[in-house]
Amino acid sequence: MPRKGPVRPRKVTPDPVYNNQLAQRFINRLMIDGKKGCAERIFYRALEIVEARAKAPAIEVFNKAVTNCMPQVEEIGRAH
């Protein structure tokens, strides 16, 4: 617990290539031992391959893939 009060959450800046915040968050999770350059190379190279195979914009394919693997949560109202 910090002595100077609560820690404010930092905002994630969008990635420089696609200007997409979700892509930057993915790169940050992919990063190991602070090697952001390596993580960016892996991510952008993978998107180049996806764009060549899918013949569609890579960032759209990435967004759709992330949306497809998100859990679809339904709120079911329950009585207390």
N, C-alpha and C positions, 0 to 999 in steps of 0.2 A: 504494500500500500504506500503510495507516494505521500510525502509529508506536505507537499505544497498544494494539495487538492486533487480533484479528479483529473485523469488524463483525457484530453480532448481527442476525439477520433480524427485522423488525418484524411483528407480527401485524396482519392486516387486520380492522378492526372491521366488523360487519355494517351494512348501510345502514339509515337510520332509518325508512323507510316499510315495507319488507317484512321487515326483520330477517334479511337474506340476505347471506352473505359473498360469494357468487359475483356477485351484483348489484353489490356495492360494488367488487369487483375489475374488473368490466366498466366501471363508471363511471370508475374511475381510469385505465383504458386509453383511454377515450373522451376524457378531459380533454386540452385543448390549452392550453399556456402557463399552467397553474395555475388555469384558470377552471372550478372544480368546480361552481359554481352553474349555469353554462350547461350543463355536461355532465349534471348531474342533471335539469335541465328537459327536455333532449332525450330522455334515457332514460325518465323517468316519463311524458312525453307519448306516446312510442312505445308504452309498455306500456298506456296508456289506449286507444289505437287498437286494439292487438292484442286487448285484453279485449272491446272492442265488437264486433269482427269475429268472433272465435273463440267468443264466448259461453262462455268458460271463464276460470278465474283466470289473470291475466296472468303471475304468477310461475311457475306450473306450465308454461305455454307457453314462457316464457323458458328454464327449466331443461331442458325437452325439446329445444328448439332448440340449446342449447349442447351437450347430450349427443350430439345427432345429428351435429354438426360436429366432434366430437372424433375423432381417429384411433383405429381399433380395432387395437391393436398385439398381435400374437401373438409370444410368445417361442418360438423354435425352438431346441431344444438342439443344440449342435454340439460335436463332439469337437475337442480341441486337438491 
